[in-house]
Amino acid sequence: MKSTADATQSTEITRDGKTVRIDVYPDGEGHWILEIVDQDWNSTVWDETFAIAEEAMRAGVEAVEKEGIDTFIGPQDEPSVH
């Protein structure tokens, strides 16, 4: 995975028949935004940004592994912010 300044990166994780997509994209100011999106388009966006894309992607994967995929599955009344 390369940290190119204008490339959105994503990967999918499936656990127990449920899938989320981890998206990492530039914020336009030299940092990276982390967002996890479920199959119904509910999303969780981190408040903090990351210095490099790999760091953001790693944080997303670790969050799903540690907190469980159900944490990131909606529907939710409001967007979830980490």
Sequence and secondary structure as in RCSB ss.txt:
>XXXX:A:sequence
MKSTADATQSTEITRDGKTVRIDVYPDGEGHWILEIVDQDWNSTVWDETFAIAEEAMRAGVEAVEKEGIDTFIGP
QDEPSVH
>XXXX:A:secstr
    TT  EEEEEEETTEEEEEEEEE SSS EEEEEEETTS EEE SS BSSHHHHHHHHHHHHHHH GGGG   
 SS EE 
